[in-house]
Amino acid sequence: METQLQRLFQILRWCGATMIIAAAGTFLVQSWDQVGDVTRYLALLGTTVLLPAVAYVCGIRWKEGRSARVLMLTLLALLPIHAGVLGGFVFSQFGNVTTSIAPVAQWIAPSPAAALLLVAGAGAALLPLTWASFRALARPHAGLLVAGSAAGHALLLVPDRSALAASIAIVTILGLTTWIALRTKPRTLETGLAVSSLATPAVVIAARQVLFYDVSTAFWSTVFSTAALGFFALGKQGKDVSLERLSVVPALLAMGALVELFTDRVHLSLSSSWLLYGLVSAVALLGFAWQSSTCKAFFVRTAVILNAVTATTTLLLEPGPWAALQAMVIGLGLLSYGLVTSRRGALYSGIALAAFGFIIEVVHAIEVFQPSGWLALGGFGFALVGLTAWLERRARGVKVSHEVVEGLPQ
């Protein structure tokens, strides 16, 4: 019964925190026709200041530290909302304002001086509260976390809404968050959430850019690449297999954006772009595998499966010599792996994929009077024979060295 009550109390605490965040979040997009923008923001600021007071009552008077810590986490979650609104005030006076922005997303300051005073006043009120929150959640690292939070939220105030400026800001925030996480090494859930709050300004900048301003393929490639590297670094440092594997998702999205950018410039066909996506993604995944000690097999397996899928689907929809060549390479790799490790699944799938690619390659060389088919087939054959000879030589050398070592007197 006690455990169930604790779970209920935890659910109720987080439900209350979610409602507070949702209520504050409406300030970003709510249009109050009868109230000015400055008055609206002061109402948000006053509501936020109440959180530490309620946390004090819960933690000191009622001796209920869990509710107090949840409220302090809620305060950290509200900081990007404040920075987003203040960024709107600054942008209204110092940025290149366009009429294409929806009215609900506009925050207009009466004058440049008023915009700066709002930023200074909010900073003076929120900075001590931020320090108190980090002291309650991650006491040994409070100073570093406050500095990182202030730097990240300050980038929300920059009155530049170009895709390049947004990309630089997001990369800076995510890079700073990753560095602080690696330095602090959070060991509890609350400390981890406190460190994670440093990344929320990047989320707000990305959402603002996508909803109201211009984005580019390079923007997405930069954002996803940074996220992938951050997940991988954090997972590797903390020996968190799930987090390390999660880096695959933004990595594949980043490679997709990168290939799309390249395709638009050189005008590749859809099938060529699909094959290129598999190859580029494989390079990234094999790079992760090279650096990983716990998820090496996962990254290699993902790269092989992805390229097998890209080659097979291309051969089914638009047969070509390079897709067939890629299918043969992957098929022979699977065949070799399955034969050495006695894994029948890999062996048979490798045989099928290599045979399928070989048949398509031969048919193409016969039907199309171009050097691409037979040249790729012949060149791959020469390379395969040469690679086999080199591998045999290496294996023979390793065997001889082992025999010499075993023959030495002990």
ZADO-239998 format. One line per 4 residues: their letters; for each residue z, y, x of C-alpha. Coordinates in Angstrom, 1 decimal. Layout:
<atoms>
a) Z/Y/X | ...
</atoms>
This chain:
<atoms>
metq) 0.0/0.0/0.0 | 0.9/2.4/2.8 | -2.5/1.8/4.5 | -4.3/2.5/1.3
lqrl) -2.4/5.7/0.8 | -3.3/6.8/4.3 | -6.9/6.2/3.6 | -6.7/8.1/0.4
fqil) -5.1/11.0/2.0 | -7.7/11.0/4.8 | -10.5/10.9/2.2 | -9.0/13.8/0.3
rwcg) -8.5/15.9/3.4 | -12.1/15.5/4.5 | -13.4/16.1/0.9 | -11.5/19.4/0.9
atmi) -12.9/20.4/4.3 | -16.4/19.6/3.1 | -15.9/21.8/0.1 | -14.7/24.7/2.2
iaaa) -17.7/24.3/4.5 | -20.2/24.1/1.6 | -18.6/27.2/0.0 | -19.0/29.1/3.3
gtfl) -22.5/27.8/3.8 | -23.7/29.4/0.5 | -23.2/32.7/2.2 | -26.3/32.0/4.3
vqsw) -28.6/31.7/1.3 | -26.9/33.3/-1.7 | -28.1/36.5/-3.2 | -25.4/38.7/-4.7
dqvg) -27.2/41.5/-6.4 | -24.1/43.6/-7.1 | -22.5/43.3/-3.7 | -23.8/44.7/-0.4
dvtr) -24.4/42.4/2.6 | -21.5/43.9/4.7 | -19.0/43.3/1.8 | -20.3/39.7/1.4
ylal) -19.7/39.0/5.1 | -16.2/40.6/5.0 | -15.4/38.2/2.2 | -16.5/35.3/4.3
lgtt) -14.5/36.5/7.3 | -11.4/36.9/5.1 | -11.8/33.4/3.7 | -12.1/32.0/7.3
vllp) -9.0/33.8/8.5 | -7.0/32.1/5.7 | -7.7/28.6/7.3 | -5.2/29.0/10.3
avay) -2.6/30.3/7.9 | -2.9/27.2/5.7 | -3.0/25.0/8.8 | 0.2/26.7/10.0
vcgi) 1.9/25.8/6.7 | 0.7/22.2/6.8 | 1.5/21.6/10.4 | 4.7/23.6/11.0
rwke) 6.4/23.9/7.6 | 5.3/20.6/6.1 | 5.1/18.7/9.4 | 1.7/17.3/8.4
grsa) -0.4/17.6/11.6 | -3.4/15.7/10.4 | -4.2/18.1/7.6 | -3.7/21.0/10.0
rvlm) -6.1/19.5/12.5 | -8.7/19.0/9.8 | -8.4/22.6/8.9 | -8.9/23.7/12.5
ltll) -12.0/21.5/12.7 | -13.2/23.1/9.5 | -12.8/26.5/11.2 | -14.9/25.4/14.1
allp) -17.6/24.2/11.6 | -17.7/27.7/10.1 | -18.4/29.5/13.3 | -22.2/28.9/13.3
ihag) -22.3/30.3/9.8 | -20.6/33.5/11.0 | -22.9/33.7/14.0 | -26.0/33.1/11.8
vlgg) -25.0/36.0/9.5 | -24.1/38.3/12.4 | -27.4/37.4/14.0 | -29.1/38.5/10.8
fvfs) -27.3/41.9/11.0 | -28.4/42.3/14.6 | -32.0/41.3/13.8 | -32.2/43.7/11.0
qfgn) -31.7/46.6/13.4 | -33.0/45.4/16.7 | -35.6/42.7/15.9 | -39.2/42.7/14.7
vtts) -38.5/42.4/11.0 | -41.3/41.0/8.8 | -41.6/41.0/5.0 | -42.3/37.3/4.9
iapv) -38.6/36.3/5.2 | -37.1/35.3/1.9 | -34.6/37.9/0.5 | -31.8/35.3/0.5
aqwi) -32.1/34.9/4.2 | -32.0/38.6/5.0 | -28.8/40.3/6.1 | -29.3/44.1/6.5
apsp) -26.9/46.2/8.4 | -26.7/49.9/7.4 | -27.3/51.1/11.0 | -27.4/49.8/14.6
aaal) -23.9/51.0/15.2 | -22.7/49.1/12.1 | -24.4/45.9/13.3 | -22.7/46.1/16.7
llva) -19.3/47.0/15.1 | -19.6/43.9/12.8 | -20.3/41.7/15.8 | -17.4/43.2/17.8
gaga) -14.9/43.0/14.9 | -15.8/39.5/14.0 | -15.6/38.4/17.6 | -12.2/40.0/18.0
allp) -11.0/38.1/14.9 | -12.6/34.8/15.5 | -12.2/34.3/19.2 | -8.4/33.9/19.1
ltwa) -8.8/31.5/16.1 | -11.3/29.5/18.1 | -8.9/29.3/21.0 | -6.1/28.1/18.7
sfra) -8.4/25.5/17.2 | -9.4/24.0/20.6 | -5.7/24.2/21.7 | -4.7/22.1/18.7
larp) -7.6/19.6/19.1 | -8.2/19.4/22.9 | -5.4/21.2/24.7 | -6.3/20.4/28.3
hagl) -9.8/21.7/27.9 | -9.3/24.6/25.5 | -10.5/27.3/27.9 | -13.7/25.5/28.8
lvag) -14.4/24.7/25.2 | -13.9/28.3/24.1 | -16.2/29.6/26.8 | -18.9/27.0/25.8
saag) -18.5/27.9/22.1 | -18.8/31.6/22.7 | -21.9/31.2/24.9 | -23.6/29.0/22.4
hall) -22.8/31.2/19.4 | -23.9/34.3/21.3 | -27.4/32.9/21.5 | -27.5/33.0/17.7
lvpd) -27.3/36.8/18.0 | -30.4/37.2/20.1 | -32.9/39.3/17.9 | -35.9/37.2/19.0
rsal) -37.4/34.8/16.4 | -40.2/33.4/18.5 | -40.6/29.6/19.0 | -40.2/30.1/22.7
aasi) -36.9/31.9/22.4 | -35.6/29.3/19.9 | -36.6/26.5/22.3 | -34.8/28.1/25.2
aivt) -31.7/28.7/23.2 | -31.6/25.1/21.8 | -32.1/23.6/25.2 | -29.4/25.8/26.7
ilgl) -26.9/24.9/24.0 | -27.6/21.2/24.0 | -27.5/21.1/27.8 | -24.2/23.0/27.9
ttwi) -22.7/20.8/25.3 | -23.8/17.6/27.2 | -22.3/19.0/30.5 | -19.0/19.9/28.8
alrt) -18.9/16.5/27.1 | -19.4/14.7/30.5 | -16.8/16.9/32.1 | -14.1/16.6/29.4
kprt) -14.8/12.9/28.5 | -13.4/13.0/24.9 | -11.1/10.0/24.2 | -10.1/10.7/20.6
letg) -12.1/11.3/17.5 | -10.7/14.8/17.0 | -11.5/15.8/20.6 | -15.0/14.3/20.2
lavs) -15.6/16.3/17.1 | -14.3/19.5/18.8 | -16.8/19.0/21.6 | -19.6/18.1/19.2
slat) -19.0/21.4/17.4 | -20.5/23.1/20.5 | -23.9/21.8/19.5 | -23.9/23.2/15.9
pavv) -25.4/26.6/16.9 | -28.5/24.6/18.1 | -28.7/23.0/14.7 | -28.5/26.4/13.0
iaar) -31.2/27.9/15.3 | -33.5/24.9/14.7 | -33.0/25.1/10.9 | -33.5/28.9/10.8
qvlf) -36.7/28.6/12.9 | -38.2/25.9/10.7 | -37.3/27.5/7.4 | -38.2/31.1/8.0
ydvs) -40.2/31.5/11.2 | -42.9/30.0/13.3 | -42.6/26.6/15.1 | -44.9/24.9/17.4
tafw) -45.5/21.4/18.7 | -44.1/22.4/22.1 | -40.9/23.5/20.3 | -40.4/20.1/18.7
stvf) -41.2/18.3/22.0 | -38.7/20.4/23.8 | -35.9/20.0/21.2 | -36.3/16.2/20.9
staa) -36.6/15.7/24.7 | -33.4/17.6/25.2 | -31.6/15.6/22.5 | -32.9/12.3/24.0
lgff) -31.6/13.1/27.4 | -28.3/14.3/26.0 | -27.7/11.1/24.1 | -28.7/9.0/27.0
algk) -26.5/10.8/29.5 | -23.5/10.7/27.1 | -24.0/7.1/26.3 | -24.3/6.1/29.9
qgkd) -21.3/8.1/31.1 | -19.1/6.9/28.3 | -20.5/3.3/28.3 | -21.4/3.7/24.7
vsle) -24.2/1.3/24.0 | -24.9/2.6/20.5 | -25.2/6.2/21.7 | -27.4/5.2/24.6
rlsv) -29.7/3.2/22.3 | -29.8/6.1/19.8 | -31.7/8.2/22.5 | -34.8/6.1/21.7
vpal) -35.3/7.9/18.4 | -35.6/11.5/19.7 | -37.4/10.2/22.8 | -40.2/8.7/20.6
lamg) -40.3/11.8/18.5 | -40.6/13.9/21.6 | -43.5/11.8/23.0 | -45.2/12.0/19.6
alve) -45.1/15.8/19.7 | -46.2/15.9/23.3 | -49.2/13.6/22.6 | -50.2/15.7/19.6
lftd) -50.1/18.8/21.7 | -52.4/17.1/24.3 | -54.7/15.7/21.6 | -55.2/19.1/20.0
rvhl) -56.3/20.6/23.4 | -58.7/17.8/24.5 | -59.8/16.6/21.1 | -59.0/12.9/21.4
slss) -59.8/10.5/18.6 | -57.0/9.1/16.4 | -57.2/5.6/18.1 | -57.1/7.1/21.6
swll) -54.2/9.3/20.7 | -52.3/6.3/19.2 | -52.9/4.3/22.4 | -51.9/7.2/24.6
yglv) -48.7/7.6/22.5 | -47.7/4.0/23.3 | -48.4/4.4/27.0 | -46.5/7.8/27.3
sava) -43.6/6.4/25.3 | -43.5/3.3/27.5 | -43.2/5.5/30.6 | -40.2/7.4/29.1
llgf) -38.5/4.2/27.9 | -39.0/2.4/31.3 | -37.5/5.5/32.9 | -34.4/5.1/30.7
awqs) -34.4/1.4/31.6 | -34.5/2.2/35.3 | -31.4/4.4/35.0 | -29.5/2.3/32.5
stck) -27.2/-0.6/33.5 | -26.2/-1.8/30.0 | -29.3/-1.2/27.9 | -32.1/-2.0/30.4
affv) -33.4/-5.0/28.4 | -33.3/-3.0/25.2 | -35.5/-0.2/26.6 | -38.0/-2.6/28.2
rtav) -38.2/-4.6/25.0 | -38.8/-1.5/22.9 | -41.5/-0.3/25.2 | -43.3/-3.7/25.1
ilna) -43.1/-4.0/21.3 | -44.3/-0.4/20.8 | -47.4/-1.0/23.0 | -48.1/-4.3/21.4
vtat) -48.0/-2.7/18.0 | -50.3/0.3/19.1 | -52.8/-2.1/20.8 | -52.9/-4.5/17.9
ttll) -53.2/-1.9/15.1 | -55.9/-0.1/17.0 | -57.9/-3.4/17.5 | -57.6/-4.1/13.8
lepg) -58.7/-0.7/12.6 | -61.0/0.5/15.4 | -61.8/-2.1/18.0 | -62.4/-0.7/21.5
pwaa) -62.4/-1.8/25.1 | -59.3/0.1/26.2 | -57.3/-1.1/23.3 | -58.4/-4.7/24.1
lqam) -57.5/-4.2/27.7 | -54.1/-2.9/26.8 | -53.6/-5.9/24.5 | -54.5/-8.3/27.3
vigl) -52.1/-6.6/29.8 | -49.2/-6.8/27.4 | -50.1/-10.3/26.3 | -50.2/-11.6/29.8
glls) -46.9/-9.9/30.5 | -45.3/-11.5/27.5 | -46.8/-14.8/28.5 | -45.4/-14.6/32.0
yglv) -42.0/-13.7/30.8 | -41.9/-16.4/28.2 | -43.1/-19.0/30.8 | -40.6/-18.0/33.4
tsrr) -37.6/-17.8/31.0 | -38.7/-20.7/28.8 | -38.8/-18.5/25.7 | -41.3/-19.9/23.3
galy) -41.5/-16.8/21.1 | -42.5/-14.6/23.9 | -44.9/-17.3/25.4 | -46.8/-17.9/22.1
sgia) -47.0/-14.2/21.1 | -48.2/-13.4/24.6 | -50.9/-16.0/24.4 | -52.1/-14.8/21.0
laaf) -52.1/-11.1/22.0 | -54.0/-11.8/25.2 | -56.5/-14.1/23.5 | -57.1/-11.5/20.8
gfii) -57.7/-8.7/23.3 | -59.9/-10.9/25.4 | -62.1/-11.9/22.4 | -62.5/-8.3/21.3
evvh) -63.3/-7.2/24.9 | -66.0/-9.9/25.2 | -67.5/-9.1/21.9 | -67.6/-5.4/22.7
aiev) -69.3/-6.1/26.1 | -72.0/-8.1/24.3 | -72.7/-5.9/21.4 | -72.5/-2.4/23.0
fqps) -74.8/-1.7/25.9 | -72.3/0.4/27.8 | -70.5/-0.2/31.1 | -67.0/0.3/29.5
gwla) -66.7/-3.2/28.1 | -67.8/-5.4/31.0 | -66.5/-3.0/33.6 | -63.0/-3.0/32.2
lggf) -63.1/-6.8/31.8 | -64.4/-7.4/35.3 | -62.1/-4.8/36.9 | -59.1/-6.3/35.2
gfal) -60.0/-9.8/36.3 | -60.3/-8.7/40.0 | -56.9/-6.8/39.7 | -55.3/-9.8/38.1
vglt) -56.4/-12.2/40.8 | -55.3/-9.8/43.5 | -51.9/-9.2/41.9 | -51.4/-13.0/41.6
awle) -52.2/-13.4/45.3 | -49.8/-10.6/46.2 | -47.0/-12.1/44.1 | -47.5/-15.6/45.6
rrar) -47.3/-14.1/49.1 | -44.1/-12.3/48.2 | -42.6/-15.4/46.6 | -43.5/-17.5/49.7
gvkv) -41.9/-14.9/51.9 | -38.7/-14.9/49.9 | -38.6/-18.7/49.9 | -39.0/-18.8/53.7
shev) -36.2/-16.2/54.2 | -33.9/-18.2/52.1 | -34.6/-21.4/54.0 | -33.9/-19.6/57.3
vegl) -30.6/-18.2/56.0 | -29.5/-21.6/54.8 | -30.4/-23.2/58.2 | -28.2/-20.8/60.2
pq) -24.9/-22.3/61.4 | -21.9/-21.2/59.3
</atoms>
